[in-house]
């Protein structure tokens, strides 16, 4: 039995469900999910280029070696990965990685901004 996949809308809804998350539209049709005002943790390209988000630096190369996952354009230096829909990961793994991306960004905020955002 194969695990269900997240749709683009489900991925966006999950990102918005994370503590303090907000959404903006930037760069001519890109949905940007951020926390603490402007700290991005996920990007969803409406032109079909895919979903991008931050991963742990020590896991980055392992993810980009997987089929359907590539370094995110312009953000790979910061350990962001990108994938096109249908996403090459099951729902549980992808939601875990999106939550982890959110937490990686939150943990880099000043301590005074972290309360209420940590999971």
Rosetta blueprint (number, residue, H / E / L):
1 X L
2 X L
3 X L
4 X L
5 X L
6 X L
7 X L
8 X H
9 X H
10 X H
11 X H
12 X H
13 X H
14 X H
15 X H
16 X H
17 X H
18 X L
19 X L
20 X L
21 X L
22 X E
23 X E
24 X E
25 X E
26 X E
27 X L
28 X L
29 X L
30 X E
31 X E
32 X E
33 X E
34 X E
35 X E
36 X L
37 X L
38 X L
39 X E
40 X E
41 X E
42 X E
43 X E
44 X E
45 X E
46 X L
47 X L
48 X L
49 X L
50 X E
51 X E
52 X E
53 X E
54 X E
55 X L
56 X L
57 X H
58 X H
59 X H
60 X H
61 X H
62 X H
63 X H
64 X H
65 X L
66 X L
67 X L
68 X L
69 X E
70 X E
71 X E
72 X L
73 X L
74 X L
75 X L
76 X H
77 X H
78 X H
79 X L
80 X E
81 X E
82 X E
83 X E
84 X L
85 X L
86 X L
87 X L
88 X L
89 X L
90 X L
91 X H
92 X H
93 X H
94 X H
95 X H
96 X H
97 X H
98 X H
99 X H
100 X H
101 X H
102 X H
103 X H
104 X H
105 X H
106 X H
107 X H
108 X L
109 X L
110 X L
111 X H
112 X H
113 X H
114 X H
115 X L
116 X L
117 X L
118 X L
119 X L
